[in-house]
Amino acid sequence: MPRNTAELRVMKDFRERVPRSQQTPELPEGAAVAASLRWHCPSRWRITALLCQLHIALPLLLAFLPQLLLLLGAAGKTDASQLTDDPSGRATAVYALNGEQTTIPFYLHRLPGTVVRVKLYQQKANRMFYEIDGSRRADGIFSVGSHKIEKDWASRSYLSTSREPALLKVGHVTLLDSDTYICNVQYAGSEETFNETVRLIVMIRAAAPLAYVSSSEQQMVPLIDHRLGPFNESTKVTLVCEVLGGVPRHRVYWVTKLTQKTETVLQDITRVHLPLVITRNLLLHKFVCVSEAIDGYVENTTVIVDINIPVEDVTIVTNPRNISGVVENKEAEFHCRAEGSRPPTRAVWSIEGGPPLEPFFYEEIGHNLSSTFSVLMLAGKKVLDGRRLRCSVTHPVFGTIVREYPLNVLYSPRTHLRLGKGVRNPHDIPEGSDVYFECVVDSKPKPSMIFWYHNGRPIETKDIPTTTAGTYLILQSVNATHSGNYACLATNPVGSTASENVSITIKYAPRCMGLWHQGWNGYSATNVTVLCTLDSNPRNMNFNWFVQIGLKKADKIRLPFTVVNETTTKAVVDLSTFEQPSVTVECEGKNDIGVQRLPCVLQLSKRYDLYDGELRDCTVSSHDEVMYFDRLVVQCRLPRTPQAPNLYVMEVYTGDDMSLLLNVSSGSPQFIIASRSFGSADQLVLLIYSVNADTNVRSQRTVRLAIQTNPYTAPLASIESSAPGLSTHDLILVMCLSAMLATALK
């Protein structure tokens, strides 16, 4: 690039012509003598100088006329236009920058001999500007040769001959110095001369190349950061490389395989145009614009093509462990990946376009084509079930692509228990009604199991008259034991949840809780105090006491009683007034719901011939307040115990076919039996007897208890004797009583 206006003007003048004032006309014959005379007779006035020259030259001309004529003839043949090139036939090129210094080499010893004279000529300027004369010395020009230099070269040049090649050192080179230089060399003892040619090229550096782009929509626009675009595919653009200045003019070109290039030159500006159609294979392709000077000096600028490329594909995937669904209260991992875009896209997570969700991890991968990768950790919530997770991928040019993922949230049951229709008041349900509960469950997946609870304990449907159908619990013919709190528990693979408690109250007629004697040892025939406890809802009850002395209804005698509290009464039985060896005492009650279905029954015996160790007064009771018989407690007492055996045995049989269910033994006359040992038997027969541990002899009498697992039936006891001496009347009484009790149990 030119450094100033003056330099540009010099460049222009140099290209057009060499100023005439710098040109030297051809020298006529005798020019050498005339030049010598001008050297010895300097004068400002022409006439004075002429007289001096004539005074000196006239004697010389007369004395050396032949030699002078020969010299004049030779001098006339050594002007720059008549010099021939060196024998090698090629000129050495020397490059120099305008305003700098340079050296021009000349080889003086191409031929043997002593160099006695060197003359330097400018071919275009057609003049000699430098001469070294050593003809008067034996060593020629290499000692103290006489240097004759033209005025315009005198202050900035010197020919050094101390080494080979000789170097013409030139300072402050200008464009006018660009020329072909001829070195005329003369050797001692020879009239022939040798010429060597060197070409000096003075240069001005061009400005650094600049890159522009032009399209159909806009004029030439300079490129920023050497980047072309970004453009969309199929866009037509033209790359322009511009170089300002340069002497000689630089060679400007694009380094590319494309051949459709055009070059334009406007004054000192060189432009090379490269048309392009933007395609994907040009992505990040480098185009290099080169500005090359004649001396090989190169400057370049690189242009990189950038292209807008839309997203190829957007996908949402989840961790394999979440394929079946997102588990409530646990984090699920989702990946959103956008492939093959430029520039990179921006991925945003949301629930159906709601507020943005903060990603756990975000990354942009790739150099040419980018991949956007975003990871979302989403906590499972029931409210998200059925909604759609959205990943919105936005390209700054081509807009937004949305991908959605349906959320399947797996959550534990939401359980609610409600009483079935038809029950107006849950705390006023008559016994015998059918009541059902509905366990309303909201869960995903559906519940695999539903468990039912009564008063906090699991309900075993095999033990009570219930029906479970899906989410329903049906209580058939409810009774007092069904009162209490009910709950259901639903479970699925996610978890288990229990419902709230729903309480019901059953209104029922009186039932027997216990009938027992108080303070009687079983030997005397005096009065026996018997207590009776009933349970009912409501509690207001009317009690009735009877003594059964026979099998007929007329054999039932009403017995006076006294009230102990609202649930218990007592009566006194005088056994001495009865002829029978045994009597049966009955206690029953009545309330607003109805009459007690089966009375409380207790058998009192007046027998005195019991052997030592034999059992009597056996009672059966339940020590649980739950709605089912969880266990039975059987207790007997001994009339006398001086020689009591230390082993007691109880055998449990089914009442229908007398199949043996259980055989237990104890060191005391007390047995506790778990209800699950009975199986599904409705009636049980208990046989209790003693065994002498020393002799292994069984007692002569066995206590027989017939019981029904329905809690409404009180335990009935009879004495079965296998010993001799039992009267026929007693046997018939026992058989009739057993038949009557069996009829009552049906």
Order of alpha helices (4+ residues) and beta strands (2+ residues): alpha-alpha-alpha-alpha-beta-beta-beta-beta-beta-alpha-beta-beta-beta-beta-beta-beta-beta-beta-beta-beta-beta-beta-beta-beta-beta-beta-beta-beta-beta-beta-beta-beta-beta-beta-beta-beta-beta-beta-beta-beta-beta-beta-beta-beta-beta-beta-beta-beta-beta-beta-beta-beta-beta-beta-beta-beta-beta-alpha
